[in-house]
Amino acid sequence: MVYLSHPFWAIVSAIALFTLIRVAVLFVSPLELYPDEAQYWLWSRHLAFGYFSKPPLIAWLIRTTTAIGGQSEAWVRLSAPILHGATAIVLAFAGRRLSGERVGAAAGVIYSLAPGVQLSSAVIATDAPLMLCLSLSLWGYIVWWTARDRREAWLGASGFGLALGAAFLAKYAALYFVGAALLHTACSRETRAKWRWREALTVAGLFFIMAAPNLIWNAAHHFQTVAHTADNASLGDDARPSHWFDPRGGLGYVVGQFGVFGPIPFAVFLGGAGLLWRRKTLTAQDALLLAFAAPPLMIVLGEAVVARANANWAGAAYGPLAILVAAILARWRAWRTLGAVVVSQVVIAGIFLAVFAAPSIADRAGFANSFKRARGWAAATAAINAAAKKAGAPLSAVAVDDRFLFNAVSYYGRDSANHPAGALPAPLKMWVREARPHNQAETMAPLTAADGSRVLVANATPNYRQEIVADFTRIEGAASGASIALDGKHSRELVLFIADGFQRRPRNPVTGRPIAP
């Protein structure tokens, strides 16, 4: 009881309890896996040091949790709330080390209750392991920066390098913190004086040791993950008319930060940091946190202006931002504002948990569209299986033309006697539209002539239908449709047909797309 009566430890205990509630909600939610979650699950069945679009840590985590409890959606997602809960606790310790117990406790609460963290705790994605590793690296850097002797400084530097390397295995956004450390060193004479060659080499060496498996994997696979990351950023494409400058993208990105980090915390950051800067009252601790928050915030803002960017792409900034906002509120003794943050975001968290546990609440409120990507995949798999049984003679493959459908059917059509959708009757393949693969499904399971003698095609993209048909020598009978109800207003439409003799037509060497017959 003495332990819980201490404010800091009481907050840490509250974060742990909230994490347990999030875990419990996973096991009662009826929502299916999103296609990206199913993709990560599929990766976990084939462990490697890298994948087409991401580093390997997410697959390793899923393999661990499913090895413990099985392949259900809750066990696939289990590490997400645990990792975010651990991140909040680590930030609390980092904030306490840098600016005292009140700041640390408030930082843990601000992070744990951020709306973006609510969502990210309910789905398995690369953000959860990234945020934990980055929070550990920030803590290590703070320990180094505040060290009382050289031994403590070396330990902090070691923790910074190890955690940063682990973050690289989660998501390449970890490199923001490399830039942050360099920025802080360049801008702070005090920090430059702290560095010793032994510590700097320790950081670099441990980072590269941790990152080496994925770097070697990328080199052996023609750096396909790096190429995909560049494609995903849409830099250099012509999708936007005014490609080189569109302030609307930047405005949308900034507004999005209020929704992801939290309306009050992000307003406190903008207003508080701006005021401290104008009054020249930024402390050395503030400068450290700004150095770590600024690179992801500003780089993604630039990307939003010249190409496109999602609000959560700046997630690497949220750890240092949580500590900085807590420090500003503590300095101003703005406890009512902190209370407003807690109350408002606890309400948001409660609503989200209730809706995730019982999506029918969102349906009745008119927000059914928010969950359409987490519904109907088992039913789509069952429809494909029904068409396969109706086809009669053995199939050489089941082919789909959409990576989301491929990922979901891989999960819901797995070999499991207990799953209602049932196992697929033939290997699942991906029809590759362009000259080179653009996703993991097209890389690992492309439809080829070797498995294209008699194929059940599940066409989910109407614009591709004629192109698919042209890649076969014959179509058996008439196509059938399958309409998968997602809610009262939305459905997922499939066209199913049997095709014989797959012979992939030539692709245009410039566009990569099929050449018209």
C-alpha positions as CSV (number, residue, x, y, z in Angstrom):
1,M,0.0,0.0,0.0
2,V,2.9,2.3,0.7
3,Y,4.1,1.5,-2.8
4,L,0.8,2.5,-4.4
5,S,0.5,5.7,-2.3
6,H,3.6,7.1,-4.0
7,P,2.2,9.2,-6.9
8,F,4.8,8.0,-9.5
9,W,4.4,4.3,-8.7
10,A,0.6,4.7,-8.6
11,I,0.7,6.1,-12.1
12,V,2.9,3.2,-13.3
13,S,0.5,0.8,-11.7
14,A,-2.5,2.5,-13.4
15,I,-0.8,2.2,-16.8
16,A,-0.2,-1.5,-16.2
17,L,-3.9,-2.0,-15.2
18,F,-5.1,-0.1,-18.3
19,T,-2.9,-2.3,-20.4
20,L,-4.5,-5.4,-18.9
21,I,-8.0,-3.9,-19.8
22,R,-6.8,-3.4,-23.4
23,V,-5.6,-7.0,-23.5
24,A,-8.9,-8.3,-22.2
25,V,-10.8,-6.3,-24.9
26,L,-8.8,-8.1,-27.6
27,F,-10.2,-11.4,-26.5
28,V,-13.9,-10.3,-26.6
29,S,-13.8,-8.3,-29.9
30,P,-15.4,-10.0,-32.9
31,L,-13.4,-7.9,-35.4
32,E,-11.4,-9.9,-37.9
33,L,-7.8,-9.1,-38.8
34,Y,-7.1,-6.2,-41.1
35,P,-5.4,-7.3,-44.3
36,D,-2.1,-5.7,-43.1
37,E,-2.3,-7.6,-39.9
38,A,-3.0,-10.8,-41.8
39,Q,0.1,-10.1,-43.9
40,Y,2.3,-9.8,-40.8
41,W,0.8,-13.1,-39.5
42,L,1.7,-14.7,-42.9
43,W,5.3,-13.4,-42.5
44,S,5.4,-15.0,-39.0
45,R,4.9,-18.4,-40.6
46,H,8.1,-17.9,-42.6
47,L,10.6,-16.3,-40.3
48,A,13.3,-14.2,-42.0
49,F,15.5,-11.2,-41.3
50,G,13.4,-9.0,-43.6
51,Y,10.4,-8.8,-45.8
52,F,9.3,-6.9,-48.9
53,S,7.9,-3.9,-47.1
54,K,9.1,-4.0,-43.5
55,P,12.0,-5.2,-41.2
56,P,11.4,-8.5,-39.4
57,L,10.6,-7.6,-35.7
58,I,6.8,-7.6,-36.2
59,A,6.8,-11.1,-37.6
60,W,9.0,-12.4,-34.7
61,L,6.6,-10.9,-32.2
62,I,3.6,-12.6,-33.8
63,R,5.4,-15.9,-34.0
64,T,6.1,-15.7,-30.3
65,T,2.5,-14.8,-29.2
66,T,0.8,-17.3,-31.5
67,A,3.3,-20.0,-30.4
68,I,2.1,-19.4,-26.8
69,G,-1.7,-19.2,-27.4
70,G,-2.6,-20.2,-30.9
71,Q,-3.6,-18.5,-34.1
72,S,-6.7,-16.5,-33.1
73,E,-7.0,-12.8,-33.8
74,A,-6.4,-11.9,-30.2
75,W,-3.2,-13.8,-29.9
76,V,-2.0,-12.4,-33.2
77,R,-2.6,-8.9,-31.8
78,L,-1.5,-9.6,-28.2
79,S,1.9,-7.9,-28.3
80,A,0.5,-4.5,-29.4
81,P,-1.2,-3.4,-26.1
82,I,1.6,-4.9,-24.0
83,L,4.3,-3.0,-26.0
84,H,2.4,0.3,-25.8
85,G,1.9,-0.1,-22.1
86,A,5.6,-0.8,-21.7
87,T,6.4,2.3,-23.8
88,A,4.3,4.5,-21.5
89,I,6.1,3.1,-18.4
90,V,9.6,3.5,-20.0
91,L,8.7,7.2,-20.9
92,A,7.6,7.7,-17.3
93,F,11.1,6.6,-16.1
94,A,12.8,8.6,-18.8
95,G,10.8,11.7,-17.9
96,R,11.6,11.2,-14.2
97,R,15.3,10.9,-14.9
98,L,15.3,14.1,-17.0
99,S,12.9,16.4,-15.2
100,G,11.5,14.7,-12.0
101,E,8.8,12.4,-10.9
102,R,5.8,14.6,-11.7
103,V,7.0,15.1,-15.2
104,G,7.7,11.4,-15.6
105,A,4.3,10.3,-14.3
106,A,2.5,12.9,-16.5
107,A,4.4,11.8,-19.6
108,G,3.4,8.2,-19.1
109,V,-0.2,9.2,-18.8
110,I,-0.1,11.5,-21.8
111,Y,1.4,8.9,-24.0
112,S,-0.8,6.0,-22.8
113,L,-4.0,8.0,-23.4
114,A,-3.1,9.4,-26.8
115,P,-5.8,8.6,-29.4
116,G,-3.3,7.2,-31.8
117,V,-2.0,4.8,-29.1
118,Q,-5.6,3.7,-28.4
119,L,-5.9,2.6,-32.0
120,S,-2.4,1.2,-32.3
121,S,-3.0,-0.9,-29.1
122,A,-5.9,-2.7,-30.8
123,V,-4.2,-3.8,-34.0
124,I,-0.8,-5.4,-34.6
125,A,1.4,-3.2,-36.6
126,T,5.0,-2.0,-36.7
127,D,4.3,1.1,-34.7
128,A,4.0,-0.7,-31.3
129,P,7.5,-2.3,-31.3
130,L,9.0,0.8,-32.9
131,M,7.6,3.0,-30.1
132,L,8.9,0.8,-27.3
133,C,12.4,0.5,-28.8
134,L,12.5,4.3,-29.5
135,S,11.4,5.0,-25.9
136,L,14.2,2.7,-24.6
137,S,16.7,4.5,-26.8
138,L,15.5,7.9,-25.6
139,W,15.9,6.7,-22.0
140,G,19.4,5.4,-22.7
141,Y,20.3,8.8,-24.3
142,I,18.9,10.7,-21.3
143,V,20.9,8.4,-18.9
144,W,24.0,9.2,-20.9
145,W,23.3,12.9,-21.0
146,T,22.6,13.1,-17.3
147,A,25.3,10.6,-16.2
148,R,27.1,11.3,-13.0
149,D,30.3,9.4,-14.0
150,R,31.9,7.8,-17.1
151,R,30.6,4.3,-16.2
152,E,27.0,5.5,-16.1
153,A,27.6,7.4,-19.4
154,W,28.9,4.3,-21.1
155,L,25.9,2.3,-19.9
156,G,23.5,4.9,-21.2
157,A,25.3,5.0,-24.5
158,S,25.2,1.2,-24.7
159,G,21.4,1.3,-24.1
160,F,20.9,4.0,-26.7
161,G,22.8,2.0,-29.4
162,L,21.2,-1.3,-28.6
163,A,17.6,0.0,-28.4
164,L,18.1,2.1,-31.6
165,G,19.3,-1.0,-33.4
166,A,16.3,-2.9,-32.2
167,A,14.1,0.0,-33.4
168,F,15.6,-0.3,-36.8
169,L,14.5,-4.0,-36.9
170,A,10.9,-2.7,-36.2
171,K,10.7,0.1,-38.7
172,Y,13.1,2.3,-40.6
173,A,11.6,5.4,-39.0
174,A,14.2,4.6,-36.2
175,L,16.7,6.6,-38.3
176,Y,14.9,9.7,-37.2
177,F,16.6,9.3,-33.8
178,V,20.0,9.0,-35.4
179,G,19.4,12.4,-37.0
180,A,18.0,13.6,-33.6
181,A,21.1,12.7,-31.7
182,L,23.3,14.4,-34.4
183,L,21.0,17.5,-34.3
184,H,21.2,17.7,-30.5
185,T,25.0,17.3,-30.6
186,A,25.4,20.0,-33.3
187,C,23.1,22.5,-31.5
188,S,24.4,22.0,-28.0
189,R,27.9,22.9,-26.9
190,E,27.2,21.1,-23.6
191,T,26.3,17.9,-25.4
192,R,29.4,18.1,-27.6
193,A,31.6,18.4,-24.5
194,K,29.9,15.3,-23.0
195,W,30.7,12.9,-25.9
196,R,33.7,10.6,-25.6
197,W,35.1,8.5,-28.5
198,R,34.5,5.3,-26.6
199,E,30.8,6.1,-26.1
200,A,30.2,7.3,-29.7
201,L,31.9,4.2,-31.1
202,T,29.8,2.0,-28.7
203,V,26.6,3.6,-29.9
204,A,27.5,3.1,-33.6
205,G,28.9,-0.4,-33.1
206,L,25.9,-1.7,-31.2
207,F,23.5,-0.1,-33.6
208,F,25.1,-1.8,-36.6
209,I,25.4,-5.1,-34.8
210,M,21.7,-5.1,-34.1
211,A,20.8,-3.8,-37.6
212,A,23.2,-6.0,-39.5
213,P,20.9,-9.0,-40.1
214,N,18.4,-6.9,-41.9
215,L,21.0,-4.9,-43.8
216,I,22.5,-8.2,-45.0
217,W,19.1,-9.5,-46.0
218,N,18.3,-6.3,-47.9
219,A,21.6,-6.6,-49.8
220,A,20.8,-10.2,-50.7
221,H,17.4,-9.1,-52.0
222,H,18.4,-6.1,-54.1
223,F,17.3,-3.7,-51.3
224,Q,13.7,-4.3,-52.2
225,T,12.5,-3.0,-48.8
226,V,14.3,0.2,-49.3
227,A,12.8,0.5,-52.8
228,H,9.3,-0.2,-51.5
229,T,9.7,2.4,-48.7
230,A,10.6,5.0,-51.4
231,D,7.6,4.0,-53.5
232,N,5.3,4.2,-50.4
233,A,6.4,7.7,-49.8
234,S,5.3,8.6,-53.4
235,L,8.2,10.9,-53.9
236,G,8.7,11.5,-57.5
237,D,5.3,10.4,-58.8
238,D,2.9,12.5,-60.7
239,A,-0.2,11.6,-58.6
240,R,-0.6,15.2,-57.4
241,P,-1.1,18.0,-60.0
242,S,1.0,20.6,-58.0
243,H,3.5,18.0,-57.0
244,W,6.3,20.2,-55.7
245,F,4.2,22.3,-53.3
246,D,0.7,21.8,-51.9
247,P,0.1,23.5,-48.5
248,R,-3.2,21.6,-48.2
249,G,-1.3,18.4,-47.6
250,G,0.7,20.1,-44.9
251,L,-2.4,21.6,-43.2
252,G,-4.1,18.2,-43.2
253,Y,-1.0,16.7,-41.6
254,V,-0.9,19.3,-38.8
255,V,-4.6,18.9,-38.1
256,G,-4.1,15.2,-38.0
257,Q,-1.6,15.5,-35.2
258,F,-4.3,16.9,-33.0
259,G,-6.3,13.8,-33.6
260,V,-3.4,11.3,-33.2
261,F,-1.5,12.8,-30.3
262,G,-4.5,14.4,-28.6
263,P,-6.1,17.8,-29.1
264,I,-5.0,19.4,-25.8
265,P,-1.5,17.8,-25.6
266,F,-0.6,18.9,-29.2
267,A,-2.1,22.4,-28.6
268,V,0.1,22.6,-25.4
269,F,3.1,21.6,-27.4
270,L,2.6,24.1,-30.2
271,G,1.7,27.0,-27.8
272,G,4.1,26.1,-25.0
273,A,7.1,25.4,-27.1
274,G,6.5,28.5,-29.2
275,L,6.1,30.7,-26.1
276,L,9.3,29.3,-24.5
277,W,11.2,29.8,-27.8
278,R,10.0,33.4,-28.1
279,R,10.8,34.2,-24.5
280,K,14.2,32.4,-24.8
281,T,13.3,30.4,-21.7
282,L,13.9,26.9,-23.2
283,T,15.9,24.8,-20.8
284,A,18.6,22.3,-21.9
285,Q,16.1,19.5,-21.2
286,D,13.6,21.2,-23.5
287,A,16.2,21.5,-26.2
288,L,17.0,17.8,-25.9
289,L,13.4,16.7,-26.3
290,L,12.8,19.2,-29.1
291,A,15.8,17.8,-31.0
292,F,14.3,14.3,-30.8
293,A,10.7,15.4,-31.7
294,A,11.6,17.8,-34.5
295,P,13.1,15.5,-37.2
296,P,10.0,13.2,-37.6
297,L,7.6,16.1,-37.3
298,M,9.3,18.3,-39.8
299,I,10.4,15.7,-42.3
300,V,6.9,14.2,-42.5
301,L,5.5,17.7,-42.8
302,G,7.7,18.3,-45.7
303,E,6.6,15.0,-47.3
304,A,3.0,16.0,-46.7
305,V,3.5,19.2,-48.6
306,V,5.4,17.7,-51.6
307,A,3.8,14.3,-51.9
308,R,1.6,12.7,-49.2
309,A,1.8,11.6,-45.6
310,N,-0.3,10.0,-42.9
311,A,-0.5,11.6,-39.5
312,N,0.9,8.6,-37.7
313,W,4.1,8.6,-39.8
314,A,5.4,11.1,-37.3
315,G,4.8,8.7,-34.4
316,A,8.5,8.6,-33.6
317,A,8.0,12.1,-32.1
318,Y,5.3,11.2,-29.6
319,G,7.6,9.8,-26.9
320,P,9.7,13.0,-26.5
321,L,6.6,15.1,-27.1
322,A,4.9,13.4,-24.2
323,I,7.8,14.3,-21.9
324,L,8.0,17.8,-23.2
325,V,4.3,18.5,-22.8
326,A,4.4,17.1,-19.3
327,A,7.4,19.3,-18.5
328,I,5.6,22.4,-19.8
329,L,2.5,21.7,-17.8
330,A,4.6,21.1,-14.6
331,R,6.5,24.3,-15.1
332,W,3.3,26.3,-15.5
333,R,1.7,24.3,-12.6
334,A,-1.2,23.8,-15.1
335,W,-2.6,20.8,-13.2
336,R,-6.2,21.6,-14.3
337,T,-5.0,21.4,-17.9
338,L,-3.4,18.0,-17.2
339,G,-6.7,17.0,-15.6
340,A,-8.6,18.0,-18.7
341,V,-6.2,15.9,-20.8
342,V,-6.7,12.9,-18.6
343,V,-10.5,13.2,-18.3
344,S,-11.1,13.9,-22.0
345,Q,-8.8,11.2,-23.3
346,V,-10.0,8.6,-20.7
347,V,-13.5,9.3,-22.2
348,I,-12.1,8.8,-25.7
349,A,-10.3,5.6,-24.6
350,G,-13.5,4.3,-23.0
351,I,-15.5,4.9,-26.1
352,F,-12.9,3.3,-28.3
353,L,-12.6,0.2,-26.1
354,A,-16.4,-0.2,-26.0
355,V,-16.7,0.1,-29.8
356,F,-13.8,-2.3,-30.4
357,A,-15.4,-4.8,-28.0
358,A,-18.9,-4.4,-29.5
359,P,-18.7,-2.9,-33.1
360,S,-22.5,-2.9,-33.3
361,I,-22.3,0.3,-31.2
362,A,-20.5,2.0,-34.1
363,D,-23.0,0.5,-36.6
364,R,-26.0,2.1,-34.7
365,A,-24.2,5.4,-34.4
366,G,-23.6,5.5,-38.2
367,F,-19.8,4.8,-38.1
368,A,-20.0,1.2,-39.5
369,N,-17.6,2.3,-42.4
370,S,-14.8,2.6,-39.9
371,F,-14.6,-1.1,-39.4
372,K,-15.2,-2.3,-43.0
373,R,-11.6,-3.5,-43.4
374,A,-11.9,-5.7,-40.4
375,R,-15.0,-7.5,-41.5
376,G,-16.1,-10.0,-44.1
377,W,-12.7,-11.8,-44.8
378,A,-13.8,-15.1,-43.3
379,A,-17.0,-15.0,-45.3
380,A,-15.0,-14.1,-48.5
381,T,-12.8,-17.1,-47.9
382,A,-15.9,-19.3,-47.4
383,A,-17.3,-18.0,-50.7
384,I,-14.1,-19.0,-52.5
385,N,-14.2,-22.4,-51.0
386,A,-17.8,-22.9,-52.0
387,A,-16.9,-21.9,-55.6
388,A,-14.1,-24.4,-55.5
389,K,-16.4,-27.2,-54.5
390,K,-18.8,-26.3,-57.2
391,A,-16.0,-26.4,-59.8
392,G,-15.7,-30.1,-59.4
393,A,-12.4,-31.3,-60.9
394,P,-9.2,-30.6,-59.0
395,L,-7.7,-27.1,-59.2
396,S,-4.1,-26.3,-59.7
397,A,-4.4,-22.9,-57.8
398,V,-6.7,-20.3,-56.3
399,A,-5.6,-16.9,-57.7
400,V,-6.6,-13.4,-56.4
401,D,-5.8,-10.0,-57.9
402,D,-5.8,-7.9,-54.7
403,R,-3.1,-8.1,-52.0
404,F,-5.6,-7.4,-49.2
405,L,-7.6,-10.3,-50.3
406,F,-4.5,-12.5,-50.6
407,N,-3.4,-11.7,-47.1
408,A,-6.8,-12.2,-45.5
409,V,-7.5,-15.5,-47.4
410,S,-4.1,-16.7,-46.3
411,Y,-5.2,-16.3,-42.7
412,Y,-8.8,-17.4,-42.9
413,G,-8.1,-20.2,-45.4
414,R,-5.3,-21.7,-43.3
415,D,-5.2,-25.4,-42.6
416,S,-7.3,-25.3,-39.5
417,A,-10.1,-27.9,-38.8
418,N,-11.6,-25.5,-36.2
419,H,-12.0,-22.5,-38.5
420,P,-15.4,-22.0,-40.1
421,A,-14.0,-20.8,-43.4
422,G,-12.1,-24.0,-44.0
423,A,-8.8,-24.7,-45.7
424,L,-8.3,-23.8,-49.3
425,P,-8.4,-26.7,-51.8
426,A,-5.4,-25.6,-53.8
427,P,-2.3,-23.3,-53.3
428,L,-3.2,-19.6,-53.0
429,K,-1.5,-17.5,-55.7
430,M,-1.3,-13.8,-56.6
431,W,-2.0,-12.6,-60.1
432,V,0.8,-10.1,-60.8
433,R,-0.4,-7.2,-62.9
434,E,2.8,-5.4,-63.7
435,A,6.3,-6.4,-64.9
436,R,7.8,-6.4,-61.4
437,P,6.2,-7.3,-58.0
438,H,4.9,-4.4,-55.8
439,N,4.1,-6.2,-52.6
440,Q,5.1,-9.3,-50.6
441,A,2.2,-11.4,-52.0
442,E,3.4,-10.8,-55.6
443,T,7.0,-11.7,-54.5
444,M,6.3,-14.9,-52.5
445,A,3.4,-16.5,-54.4
446,P,3.1,-15.2,-58.0
447,L,0.8,-17.1,-60.3
448,T,2.9,-18.9,-63.0
449,A,2.3,-21.2,-65.9
450,A,3.5,-24.1,-63.7
451,D,0.5,-23.8,-61.4
452,G,-1.9,-22.2,-63.9
453,S,-3.4,-25.3,-65.6
454,R,-6.8,-24.9,-63.9
455,V,-7.3,-21.9,-61.7
456,L,-10.2,-20.6,-59.6
457,V,-9.8,-16.8,-60.0
458,A,-11.3,-14.5,-57.3
459,N,-11.4,-11.1,-58.9
460,A,-11.9,-8.2,-56.5
461,T,-10.9,-5.3,-58.8
462,P,-13.3,-4.8,-61.7
463,N,-10.8,-2.8,-63.7
464,Y,-8.4,-5.8,-63.8
465,R,-10.9,-8.4,-65.0
466,Q,-10.3,-8.2,-68.7
467,E,-6.5,-8.1,-68.2
468,I,-6.7,-11.3,-66.1
469,V,-8.9,-13.1,-68.6
470,A,-6.4,-12.2,-71.4
471,D,-3.7,-14.0,-69.4
472,F,-5.5,-17.4,-69.8
473,T,-6.2,-19.5,-72.9
474,R,-9.7,-20.4,-71.9
475,I,-12.5,-19.6,-69.4
476,E,-14.7,-22.4,-68.2
477,G,-18.4,-21.5,-68.1
478,A,-19.9,-18.3,-66.7
479,A,-18.6,-16.2,-63.9
480,S,-20.4,-16.1,-60.6
481,G,-20.6,-13.3,-58.1
482,A,-20.3,-13.2,-54.3
483,S,-21.5,-10.3,-52.3
484,I,-20.0,-10.2,-48.8
485,A,-22.1,-8.0,-46.4
486,L,-19.9,-5.9,-44.2
487,D,-22.8,-4.0,-42.5
488,G,-26.2,-2.7,-43.4
489,K,-24.8,-0.4,-46.1
490,H,-21.5,-1.8,-47.3
491,S,-20.4,-5.0,-49.0
492,R,-17.4,-6.6,-50.6
493,E,-17.9,-7.8,-54.2
494,L,-16.1,-10.8,-55.8
495,V,-16.3,-12.3,-59.2
496,L,-15.4,-16.0,-59.3
497,F,-14.5,-18.0,-62.4
498,I,-12.5,-21.0,-63.6
499,A,-9.7,-20.3,-66.0
500,D,-7.4,-22.7,-67.9
501,G,-3.9,-22.4,-69.3
502,F,-2.3,-19.4,-67.7
503,Q,0.1,-17.8,-70.2
504,R,1.2,-14.4,-68.9
505,R,1.2,-11.8,-71.6
506,P,4.1,-9.4,-72.2
507,R,4.2,-6.3,-70.0
508,N,5.0,-2.8,-71.2
509,P,8.7,-2.2,-70.4
510,V,8.0,1.5,-69.5
511,T,4.7,1.3,-67.6
512,G,5.1,-2.3,-66.5
513,R,1.4,-2.9,-67.3
514,P,-0.1,-5.6,-69.6
515,I,0.2,-4.9,-73.3
516,A,-3.3,-4.9,-74.8
517,P,-4.0,-8.0,-77.0
